[in-house]
Amino acid sequence: MLKTWAVMRRDLLKLSRNPLTLFTSVLLPIIYLIIFGNSFQGVLKNLPIVIVSEDNGPWGVRVMEKMQALAAGPKTVTIVYANNRAAAIAQVREGRYKAALVIPHDFSHNIDEGRIGELGLFCDNVDTISASTIESILSQAVATLRTGYVTAREPKLDQILLRPSNLFITVDYDRSLIPGVIVMALFMGSLTSGVFNWVMDRYMGITECYLVTPLSRWNVAGGVLGSSVLVTSVAAIIVLVIGLLITRATIVGGFQAFAMLAVIIVIGATGILAMTFALLARADNPRIVGASAGFLNVILFFPSGAIYPVESFPPWLRLFAAYNPETHAVAALKSILFKGADFSAISSDLAFLIVFTAIMLVLAGLNLKRTL
């Protein structure tokens, strides 16, 4: 019994000297609960839509009042008004809004004359969850304007009709996960082929060989990061190809779009790898990297918009998502894969990734010390 207690006491003392153990065991589950609970809230809210009203008649005003009620009451949507339908639809294509609702100039006149009053709804159907939610709530709102609401398949006179239009190719659930899977591959590669190898080499004393060479810390950081970026980028591109084959999807835009995807993957891989090096390069035990992996994965992946719309996050999580590199990588990959977007359409996401990568590279270089 005393011998068993001696072993137990030794382990307890060892664990007490490592506060990361307590952090992993107690705080991580709480953080997971907060992140998961706010990343999947069930009811979508704050979905941005743009309304173009070309009709000043009574029925056009009633439609506007219904939309304002949705924004003020359940807060399902946030509304922005525009005067040009072409510009509004273009902004939906660019991802600025989830949908555009167009009230045509003859909407009230057609209803008063006993004809069908049609409303145009143009959805960003790449985000299938948001598109279906917006179409559903707007259909219900329109149905309450007049009794006897009918669908597009059974048009009748003297009715109000909502005609949804998808702006992009149909993206099913499996295909919509491809950008998230690619980003997951970038993160896993940053650990397995990047910082974990570096910390393991430090733990085994292999990195001490660098001390007898004229290599600077920047040479070491560049070489280690360069090899990791190459391996991680190739792995992510393979994941992309396999994902396309499994879901029988194609890349909108052909070879040019594929080249753009490769650029985003390389920049994203570099930024995420540099970030993990900046955070963990001075760890003295591979266990620290393993313990940190799950934590970093949760706080970066789930608020990235890969599975659930960022717009429905609470304000504090939306703020975090705005500075999350995986959020911008997912957004850029979705735009290129499913919308056929060019570099101008993803310029803001690309600019963030470039700036983030540059900052992380500097921090990673500073964090790699050339001493024991």
Secondary structure, 3 states (H helix, E strand, C coil): CHHHHHHHHHHHHHHHCCHHHHHHHHHHHHHHHHHHHHHCCCCCCCEEEEEEECCCCHHHHHHHHHHHHHHHCCCCEEEEEECCHHHHHHHHHCCCCCEEEEECCCHHHHHHCCCCEEEEEEECCCCHHHHHHHHHHHHHHHHCCCCCCCCCCCCCCCCEEEEEEECCCCCCHHHHCHHHHHHHHHHHHHHHHHHHHHHHHHHHCHHHHHHHCCCCHHHHHHHHHHHHHHHHHHHHHHHHHHHHHHHCCCCCCHHHHHHHHHHHHHHHHHHHHHHHHHHHCCCCCHHHHHHHHHHHHHHHHHHHCCCCCHHHCCHHHHHHHHCCHHHHHHHHHHHHHHHCCCCCCCHHHHHHHHHHHHHHHHHHHHHCCCCC
